[in-house]
Amino acid sequence: MDNVRVEGTPDNPKLVFSDNFNVAVPFIDRHLDQGRADKVVIYTAEEEVTYRQLAENVNKWGNALSGLGLKAGERALMIVKDCPEFYYLFWGSIKTGIVPVPLNTLLRAKDFAFIIEDSGCSAIIYSPEFGEEVEAALAQVSAVPEQVSLVADIAELAEAASPGLIAIEASATSECFWLYSSGTTGEPKGVVHVHRDIVATCELYAVRVLGETEADIWFSVPKLFFAYGLGCAMTFPLWVGGSAILDPRRPTPETVTEMVRRFKPTIIAAVPTFYAAWLAHSDFKKEDTSTIRRCVSGGEALPADLQTQWGKLCDVPICDGIGSTEALHIYISNKIDDVRPLSSGKVVPGYEMKIVDDEDKEVAAGEQGRLLIKGPSVTEIYWNNPEKTAATIVDGWLDSGDTYYRDEDNYFYYSGRNDDMLKVGGIWVSPFEVESALIEHPEVLEAAVVGREDDTGLVKPEAWVVLKEGNEQSAALADEIREQCKNNLAPYKYPRWVNFADELPKTATGKIQRFKLR
């Protein structure tokens, strides 16, 4: 397309942008010029939205936002369910220069209050079902933003708004939108992204690694407010002229199976925890996967046994990868024809990775260390947090917070979060490795491992286990699970304690919050 092109080699592509580049133009306006006006871009249980309707509503909602008095550069918080209006708000904001900030809709009032004050937002736009928490948050803040609007109010304003809107001039490196990191510890952090970041994730990962096409229909279990879902449920299909399925409900095996059967997606995205729950759902059949040609996994490492179990229900392997809010999406990934068990895969073309020790020296293959990343979608700043920015982003390299190692063939292997790694008997132990051994037991659905001090004050692995439906907790079963791990792992790695739980604490995006177990 005219305003962006790819140069360089397949292994080292470079994105080149025109001087005037507003990302809403290639993602929204372009499709009308390319003949997709009548193609369905969004499927929901209640409606279908074509590319023409999308473009018109983006313009109307952008004009409605301007009509509220919002100006370019001001932030608009979005607490919006997965629905077409999310698209209208997000792209209408960007087209007018307003900075949209999608938020986790499952947060509570105290979290919203923190973000309202931290962001210095000028507007809060939310779906009515989240009104109680938002209003409670507004009662806690020291200064209420001038503009506070329900989505329903914006929709009413948009009805009368003009369907014509010229995108404000911008550049590839202009501030575009923010995301607040879900994080497993501490306060949420505002991650600032620029216009080029969206293009980079779409072209370098979705097109060149996954091989997505215009014919694809995406269904993302992770929601739009999550960086993972923002790509898989919106930006990826828009980049190639494809389609997306949206469901505002909390995802369960039942709801996802229902949507898959009805709309027959070609690409599915989920986290390993959900794939495990889905596989345990007895009503999910092999014929339900007949249209699927890509399965994406991220958010946490994929156990080998889960890949094996998935293979019994789907002819397409799960392409596991790792990404982050800071990088916007996946930067290391397996490919459909190159899946390595337990590996996150290889570096996505266009990105750079290195694994370093505590002195920031790069380590050799096979040695564990901190994973640093650099690439065209990586944020340069945390909003209003210079200390975190200085500690995490150095000379363009982002400290991912993950412990990794790579093999001689340059496949990368996840060992856990830097603060989740356990040192047992002076040797580093990966919680993920122990968790993988735990879920190999036929009665275990999910597992999480943390460190716990024994009677002598030494740290040993402790396991928290969720059983598959129909299995009963017992001391005998705990002993059996522990013994299996002892037989399959190095002696010092097996969990000394096995606790049962009905569910594991997780973030809204499905990541296990081990710090709560600790």
C-alpha positions, 0 to 999 in steps of 0.5 A: 500500500502507498503509505507503508512498505516492507524492505529488507530481507525475509529474515530481517524485514524493515517497515518504511512509512510515509511522512504522513501516517495515521494508522486508521487509514490503512486499517479502516479507509483502505478497504473501501478503495479495495472493494471490500465495502460489502464484506462482513468484517464483524460477526456477533450473535446479534448482528453483522457489520460490513466494512462500509458500515465500519468505516461510516461508524468509525467516522460518526463516532470520531465526530461524536467524540470531537463533539464532546469537546475532546481534542487531539492528544487527550486520553479517552478511557475505554471500559467497553465489552467486546462488541462493534462499538469497541472498534468504532471508539478505538478507530474513531479516536485514532482518526481524530487524534484522541488517544484511546486507552482500552481497560480491563473490564474486570477491574474493580473500582479501586483499580479504575480510580488509580488509572483515572488519576494516573492517566490524566484522562479527559473522558471515560466511555464505558458499557452500561454493565460496568457502570457500577464499578466506574461510578464507584471509582469516580467517587474515589478520585480527587478530580473527576474528568470533565467528560464522562460518557456512557457508550449509549450516550455516544451512540446517540450522538453518533447517530446524528454525526457526519459519516465523513471524517478526514484522518488527522495528520500523524506520523508512524512514531506519533503517540497512538494509543495506550494499554495498561499492563495486566501485571501480576504484581504492583499497580497497573502501568500505562504502556504507550504505543505509536502508530507503527506498532500496530502495523508491525505486529500485523505484518511481521507476526500475523502475516509472515509467521502465521500466514493469515489471509483475507479469507480468514475468520478470527475468533479470539478467546482473550478479550479486546482490552488485552494486547493479545486479544486486540491483535487477534480479535481486531487488528490482525483481521483488519490488516488483511481484510479478513473478519472477526467474531466477537462475543461479549460474554465471559468465555467458557468451554460452552460459549466458545464451542457454541460460537465455533459451531455457529461461525466456523472460524479459521483461526482460533486464539486462546491461552493454554489454560483455556485450551486445557479447560476446552479439552476437558469439555466433553461436548467439544468434538473433532468435527468442531475443529474442521474449519480451523487452519491455525491455532494460536497460544500465548500468555503463558507457556504451553505444556507438551502434554496439552499439545498432545491432547489437542492433537487428538481433537484437531489436525492443526497443532497449536502455535505457541508464542510469547508476547507482552503488552510492552511489545503489543503482541507475540515476538517469539513463535512456533510456526505451523510447520515448525512446532517444537514441544515446550519451546516458544519457537524462534524470533519473529522476523524483524525483532531481536532477542538476547539472553543475558546474565545478572551483569547484562552479558549475553549467555551461551546457548543452553544457559538461562538468563533474562530475555531482552527484546528489541523491535518495531512494536516495542514501547519506549516509555511507561506513562508517568513512570520514569523509574520503571522506564529507566529500569526496564528499557535500556538503549531500546532493549526491553527487559521482558521479565522472563527467564529463558534459554535458547538451544543451538538451533535458536529455539527459545525455551521459557523457564518462568518469570524472573521472580517466579524462578526457584532456587532449590539446593542452589540450583535454579528450578523452573516452575513451568517444568514442574507444572508440565510434569504435574499435568501429565497425571491423568486426573490433573487439569491445571497446576501452579508451582511456587516456592515455600520454605520447609522447616529448615527455612530452605525453599522447595517447590509447592504445587497447587492442583485443580483436578478434572471434573469427577475426580475426588481430592484425597491424601492418597491422590496427592501422594500419587501425583507427588510420586509421579513427579519424583519419577519424571523429574530430577530429584530436587525438582519434585513438589514437596507439598501438593495442595488441591484447589477448586480454581487457580487465581488468575489475571483477567487475561488467564495468567496464573497469579503465582504471587497470590499462591505464595 
